[in-house]
Amino acid sequence: MTVSRTIPASASEVFSLLADPARHKDTEPGDWVRDAVTSEVIRGVGDVFAINMYIEAAGGHYVMHNVVTAFEPDRTIEWEPGQPDATGEISTGGWRWRYDLAPAGGSTEVTLRYDWSATSREQADEIGGMPPFGRDFLEASLASLEAALAN
């Protein structure tokens, strides 16, 4: 699922917000994403950042560990959410969040993609099906991102 929006900010400003785990709550239109557990700015592929989450249907509060899978400053950032296993290794669920940025005059064309193609049927059934929200959620996410950059 993919949506795009032109945001009146530079690609550098957009990317800086997306690479800061403390600002991820600013990209979510509801109340699922809470505060960051890890405060270090994302620096590259393989980085892991943890975010406090709250979804009633998922049992309330939990921590999501996100593995960065694509990183090109001011152009692309992508991560796969997951959970650490008993050894501390993060097992991801097969879905990815990806932002691609393209300068558009004094603004940036931001494309947000939610890809669940690697999610197993068992994992999808466990969380009530994929995707867990509609296209309107992604559109609202980009509106939230734009509002956060305007402040």
Backbone as JSON, one array per atom type, in Angstrom:
{
  "sequence": "MTVSRTIPASASEVFSLLADPARHKDTEPGDWVRDAVTSEVIRGVGDVFAINMYIEAAGGHYVMHNVVTAFEPDRTIEWEPGQPDATGEISTGGWRWRYDLAPAGGSTEVTLRYDWSATSREQADEIGGMPPFGRDFLEASLASLEAALAN",
  "N": [[0.86, -1.15, 0.0], [0.65, 2.17, -0.9], [1.14, 5.66, -0.51], [1.36, 9.15, -1.37], [2.54, 12.48, -0.73], [2.98, 15.94, -1.08], [5.07, 17.81, 0.83], [5.61, 20.84, 2.48], [8.54, 21.27, 3.13], [12.08, 20.83, 3.4], [13.88, 18.01, 2.01], [15.88, 17.23, 3.74], [14.94, 18.19, 6.23], [12.62, 16.65, 6.53], [13.71, 14.05, 6.51], [15.37, 14.18, 8.78], [13.48, 14.27, 10.87], [12.24, 11.76, 10.52], [14.39, 10.06, 11.04], [14.75, 10.28, 13.7], [14.02, 8.63, 16.52], [12.59, 9.65, 18.73], [10.77, 11.33, 17.58], [8.94, 9.8, 16.24], [6.34, 9.38, 17.12], [5.13, 11.6, 16.14], [4.5, 10.99, 13.57], [2.33, 9.44, 13.43], [-1.12, 9.13, 13.17], [-2.92, 8.47, 15.16], [-3.0, 7.04, 18.36], [-1.25, 4.98, 18.77], [1.58, 4.84, 18.57], [3.93, 5.62, 20.92], [6.23, 7.04, 23.19], [9.81, 7.12, 22.56], [11.99, 4.41, 23.27], [14.65, 4.06, 22.79], [17.01, 6.61, 22.27], [18.88, 7.37, 20.44], [19.76, 8.8, 17.34], [18.89, 7.46, 14.19], [21.35, 5.93, 12.2], [22.05, 4.23, 10.12], [21.68, 1.28, 7.98], [20.78, -1.66, 9.67], [20.75, -0.55, 12.2], [18.88, -0.48, 15.24], [15.9, 0.58, 16.62], [13.83, 1.27, 19.41], [10.43, 1.53, 20.32], [7.86, 2.59, 22.46], [4.63, 1.28, 22.44], [1.03, 1.29, 22.15], [-1.7, -0.59, 21.89], [-4.89, -1.48, 22.26], [-6.16, -3.84, 21.34], [-3.96, -5.45, 21.05], [-3.25, -6.16, 23.53], [-2.59, -3.97, 25.02], [0.02, -2.04, 26.37], [3.2, -2.35, 24.81], [6.56, -2.96, 23.62], [8.03, -2.09, 20.59], [10.52, -3.25, 18.49], [12.53, -2.0, 16.01], [14.08, -2.75, 13.01], [16.37, -1.26, 10.96], [16.28, -1.27, 7.52], [16.76, -0.03, 5.1], [18.56, 2.83, 4.19], [19.26, 5.94, 3.2], [20.54, 8.97, 3.43], [18.43, 11.79, 3.44], [16.88, 10.75, 1.4], [15.83, 7.99, 1.54], [14.33, 5.9, 3.98], [13.78, 2.98, 5.82], [12.17, 0.45, 7.75], [11.77, -2.64, 9.59], [9.44, -3.81, 11.8], [9.7, -5.69, 14.87], [10.28, -8.25, 17.36], [12.46, -9.08, 20.08], [13.93, -12.32, 20.45], [14.51, -15.09, 22.73], [17.28, -15.11, 22.73], [17.93, -12.54, 22.21], [18.03, -11.82, 19.62], [16.41, -10.13, 16.97], [13.29, -10.85, 15.78], [11.47, -10.29, 12.98], [8.2, -9.32, 11.77], [7.62, -9.41, 9.08], [6.55, -7.21, 7.83], [6.98, -3.91, 6.48], [7.89, -0.49, 6.89], [8.33, 2.22, 4.79], [9.85, 5.18, 3.69], [10.2, 7.31, 1.0], [11.9, 10.04, -0.33], [11.66, 12.91, -2.38], [12.98, 15.79, -3.73], [10.95, 18.62, -4.48], [10.78, 21.34, -5.9], [10.64, 23.84, -3.52], [9.7, 22.12, -1.71], [9.0, 18.73, -0.57], [8.37, 15.66, -2.07], [6.86, 13.11, -0.5], [6.79, 9.73, -0.22], [5.08, 7.15, 1.19], [5.27, 3.83, 2.05], [3.67, 0.87, 2.95], [4.45, -2.32, 3.37], [3.51, -5.59, 3.43], [4.15, -7.99, 2.35], [5.95, -10.03, 3.02], [4.94, -11.17, 5.26], [3.96, -13.94, 7.12], [1.19, -16.22, 6.72], [0.3, -17.25, 9.14], [1.29, -15.36, 10.98], [-0.08, -13.07, 10.08], [-2.74, -13.87, 10.57], [-2.62, -14.05, 13.33], [-2.52, -11.39, 14.15], [-4.92, -10.45, 13.31], [-5.24, -10.13, 10.57], [-3.94, -8.74, 7.48], [-3.63, -5.83, 5.54], [-3.5, -4.13, 8.75], [-4.95, -1.84, 8.79], [-6.44, 0.76, 6.76], [-5.83, 2.47, 3.6], [-6.38, 5.12, 4.17], [-5.26, 5.49, 6.68], [-2.52, 5.64, 6.16], [-2.49, 7.97, 4.61], [-3.35, 9.81, 6.54], [-1.16, 9.57, 8.23], [0.89, 10.8, 6.74], [-0.17, 13.37, 6.72], [0.04, 13.95, 9.43], [2.83, 13.92, 9.68], [3.45, 16.15, 8.09], [2.19, 18.18, 9.61], [3.73, 18.04, 11.96], [6.18, 18.93, 11.05], [5.59, 21.53, 10.49], [5.47, 22.77, 12.88]],
  "CA": [[0.0, 0.0, 0.0], [1.51, 3.33, -1.07], [0.54, 6.99, -0.65], [2.33, 10.23, -1.5], [2.07, 13.82, -0.37], [4.0, 16.98, -1.15], [5.16, 18.47, 2.14], [6.41, 22.07, 2.35], [9.76, 21.22, 3.94], [13.17, 20.24, 2.64], [14.1, 16.58, 2.22], [16.72, 17.12, 4.93], [14.08, 18.37, 7.4], [11.75, 15.47, 6.62], [14.54, 12.9, 6.87], [15.81, 14.34, 10.17], [12.39, 13.87, 11.74], [12.05, 10.31, 10.39], [15.55, 9.35, 11.6], [14.79, 10.53, 15.15], [12.99, 7.82, 17.17], [11.77, 10.45, 19.63], [9.76, 12.04, 16.8], [8.07, 8.87, 15.51], [4.95, 9.59, 17.53], [4.62, 12.69, 15.31], [4.14, 10.5, 12.23], [1.2, 8.52, 13.58], [-2.31, 9.96, 13.36], [-3.71, 8.05, 16.32], [-2.33, 7.0, 19.64], [-0.54, 3.71, 18.89], [3.0, 5.09, 18.78], [4.14, 6.45, 22.11], [7.57, 7.61, 23.26], [10.93, 6.27, 22.16], [12.79, 3.76, 24.3], [16.02, 4.41, 22.41], [17.02, 8.02, 21.88], [19.91, 7.64, 19.45], [19.29, 9.04, 15.97], [19.21, 6.36, 13.26], [22.54, 6.27, 11.41], [22.27, 3.38, 8.96], [21.1, -0.05, 7.9], [21.16, -2.51, 10.79], [20.4, 0.08, 13.47], [17.61, -0.91, 15.84], [15.33, 1.56, 17.55], [12.68, 0.72, 20.12], [9.37, 2.49, 20.56], [6.71, 2.16, 23.25], [3.39, 1.24, 21.66], [-0.17, 0.92, 22.9], [-2.86, -0.99, 21.08], [-5.77, -2.24, 23.14], [-6.37, -5.17, 20.77], [-2.72, -6.22, 21.17], [-2.98, -6.36, 24.95], [-2.21, -2.72, 25.68], [1.38, -1.54, 26.18], [4.3, -3.23, 24.44], [7.68, -2.27, 22.99], [8.33, -2.58, 19.25], [11.92, -3.08, 18.1], [12.51, -1.78, 14.56], [15.38, -2.96, 12.37], [16.5, -0.41, 9.78], [16.61, -2.13, 6.36], [17.22, 0.84, 4.02], [18.93, 4.13, 4.75], [20.01, 6.84, 2.33], [20.19, 10.28, 3.97], [17.59, 12.73, 2.69], [16.23, 10.06, 0.28], [15.08, 6.78, 1.87], [14.5, 5.23, 5.26], [12.84, 1.86, 5.9], [12.41, -0.45, 8.87], [10.9, -3.79, 9.85], [9.15, -4.0, 13.22], [9.83, -7.04, 15.38], [10.47, -8.49, 18.79], [13.63, -9.92, 20.36], [13.65, -13.67, 20.96], [15.21, -15.4, 23.99], [18.71, -14.82, 22.59], [18.1, -11.11, 21.93], [17.93, -11.63, 18.16], [15.1, -9.58, 16.65], [12.5, -11.57, 14.78], [10.5, -9.34, 12.43], [6.92, -9.91, 11.36], [7.47, -9.46, 7.63], [6.01, -5.98, 7.26], [7.97, -2.83, 6.44], [7.53, 0.91, 6.68], [9.35, 2.84, 3.96], [9.63, 6.55, 3.24], [11.07, 7.78, -0.06], [11.8, 11.5, -0.41], [12.14, 13.49, -3.63], [12.8, 17.24, -3.74], [9.93, 19.12, -5.41], [10.87, 22.78, -5.69], [11.0, 24.11, -2.13], [9.0, 21.12, -0.91], [9.46, 17.35, -0.75], [7.37, 14.63, -2.34], [7.09, 12.02, 0.43], [6.03, 8.51, -0.54], [5.07, 6.21, 2.31], [4.84, 2.5, 1.63], [3.52, -0.17, 3.96], [4.56, -3.58, 2.61], [3.34, -6.75, 4.3], [4.26, -9.15, 1.47], [6.75, -11.09, 3.62], [4.28, -11.62, 6.47], [3.4, -15.28, 6.97], [-0.25, -16.33, 6.95], [0.12, -17.45, 10.57], [1.51, -14.06, 11.63], [-1.2, -12.2, 9.7], [-3.93, -14.32, 11.3], [-2.41, -13.75, 14.75], [-2.81, -9.98, 14.43], [-6.23, -10.08, 12.79], [-5.22, -9.9, 9.13], [-3.06, -7.71, 6.94], [-3.06, -4.86, 6.48], [-4.36, -3.91, 9.92], [-5.59, -0.53, 8.62], [-6.65, 1.09, 5.36], [-5.03, 3.51, 2.94], [-6.63, 6.39, 4.85], [-4.32, 5.59, 7.8], [-1.25, 6.12, 5.61], [-2.7, 9.37, 4.24], [-3.36, 10.57, 7.79], [0.22, 9.57, 8.73], [1.63, 11.86, 6.05], [-0.7, 14.65, 7.21], [0.66, 14.12, 10.75], [4.23, 14.28, 9.43], [3.47, 17.55, 7.63], [1.86, 19.05, 10.75], [4.88, 18.05, 12.88], [7.24, 19.74, 10.44], [5.15, 22.92, 10.47], [5.6, 23.33, 14.24]],
  "C": [[0.91, 1.22, 0.0], [0.69, 4.61, -1.19], [1.66, 8.01, -0.76], [1.69, 11.55, -1.14], [3.25, 14.78, -0.54], [3.94, 17.77, 0.14], [6.08, 19.69, 2.0], [7.57, 22.13, 3.35], [10.83, 20.59, 3.06], [13.27, 18.74, 2.93], [14.93, 16.35, 3.48], [15.88, 17.25, 6.2], [13.19, 17.15, 7.62], [12.55, 14.27, 7.12], [14.99, 12.98, 8.33], [14.73, 13.93, 11.15], [12.23, 12.35, 11.71], [13.18, 9.51, 11.02], [15.68, 9.54, 13.11], [13.68, 9.72, 15.83], [12.08, 8.61, 18.1], [10.65, 11.19, 18.9], [8.79, 11.09, 16.09], [6.61, 9.0, 15.9], [4.31, 10.69, 16.69], [4.2, 12.24, 13.91], [2.9, 9.63, 12.27], [-0.05, 9.31, 13.92], [-3.16, 9.61, 14.57], [-2.9, 8.11, 17.59], [-1.59, 5.69, 19.86], [0.91, 3.93, 19.28], [3.15, 6.05, 19.96], [5.56, 7.0, 22.08], [8.64, 6.59, 22.86], [11.61, 5.67, 23.38], [14.26, 4.08, 24.05], [16.02, 5.84, 21.87], [18.05, 8.34, 20.8], [19.28, 7.81, 18.07], [19.74, 7.88, 15.1], [20.34, 6.8, 12.35], [22.74, 5.38, 10.18], [21.55, 2.05, 9.04], [21.66, -0.9, 9.04], [20.91, -1.88, 12.14], [19.06, -0.46, 13.94], [17.16, 0.21, 16.77], [14.04, 0.98, 18.13], [11.71, 1.84, 20.47], [8.31, 1.86, 21.47], [5.46, 2.3, 22.4], [2.23, 0.94, 22.61], [-1.3, 0.65, 21.92], [-3.69, -1.91, 21.96], [-5.92, -3.68, 22.66], [-5.14, -6.06, 20.86], [-2.33, -6.42, 22.63], [-2.53, -5.12, 25.68], [-0.8, -2.3, 25.34], [2.34, -2.65, 25.76], [5.4, -2.38, 23.8], [7.92, -2.92, 21.64], [9.78, -2.24, 18.93], [11.96, -3.05, 16.58], [13.92, -1.88, 14.0], [15.41, -2.15, 11.07], [17.03, -1.26, 8.62], [17.01, -1.34, 5.12], [17.47, 2.22, 4.61], [19.79, 4.87, 3.74], [19.63, 8.25, 2.74], [19.49, 11.18, 2.96], [16.87, 12.09, 1.51], [15.31, 8.91, 0.72], [15.39, 6.32, 3.29], [13.39, 4.18, 5.36], [13.2, 1.02, 7.12], [11.36, -1.54, 8.93], [10.69, -3.9, 11.34], [9.29, -5.47, 13.64], [10.0, -7.07, 16.88], [11.72, -9.33, 19.0], [13.19, -11.3, 20.86], [14.47, -13.88, 22.23], [16.7, -15.09, 23.93], [18.99, -13.34, 22.36], [18.05, -10.79, 20.45], [16.52, -11.14, 17.84], [14.48, -10.36, 15.5], [11.43, -10.6, 14.29], [9.28, -10.07, 11.91], [6.7, -9.96, 9.86], [6.8, -8.24, 7.03], [7.04, -4.87, 7.41], [7.29, -1.49, 6.27], [8.66, 1.55, 5.88], [8.92, 4.24, 3.55], [10.67, 6.85, 2.17], [10.81, 9.27, -0.24], [12.38, 11.98, -1.73], [11.91, 15.0, -3.58], [11.8, 17.64, -4.83], [9.86, 20.63, -5.24], [11.36, 23.04, -4.28], [10.35, 23.13, -1.18], [9.62, 19.75, -1.15], [8.27, 16.46, -1.03], [7.73, 13.43, -1.46], [6.19, 10.86, 0.04], [6.21, 7.55, 0.62], [4.52, 4.89, 1.81], [4.79, 1.58, 2.85], [3.44, -1.48, 3.2], [4.5, -4.75, 3.58], [3.53, -8.05, 3.52], [5.08, -10.3, 2.06], [6.14, -11.61, 4.92], [3.67, -13.0, 6.23], [1.9, -15.26, 7.24], [-0.53, -16.47, 8.44], [0.26, -16.13, 11.33], [0.36, -13.11, 11.32], [-2.47, -12.57, 10.47], [-3.84, -13.95, 12.78], [-2.76, -12.31, 15.09], [-4.11, -9.51, 13.78], [-6.27, -9.74, 11.32], [-4.32, -8.74, 8.74], [-3.72, -7.1, 5.72], [-4.02, -4.59, 7.63], [-5.1, -2.56, 9.88], [-5.72, -0.28, 7.13], [-5.71, 2.18, 4.87], [-5.18, 4.86, 3.64], [-5.69, 6.59, 6.05], [-2.98, 6.13, 7.31], [-1.37, 7.59, 5.21], [-2.69, 10.26, 5.48], [-1.96, 10.63, 8.41], [1.05, 10.67, 8.06], [1.13, 13.24, 6.45], [-0.1, 14.96, 8.58], [2.12, 14.55, 10.61], [4.31, 15.75, 9.01], [3.18, 18.5, 8.79], [3.04, 19.14, 11.73], [6.0, 18.93, 12.35], [6.87, 21.23, 10.42], [5.33, 23.59, 11.83], [7.01, 23.71, 14.57]]
}
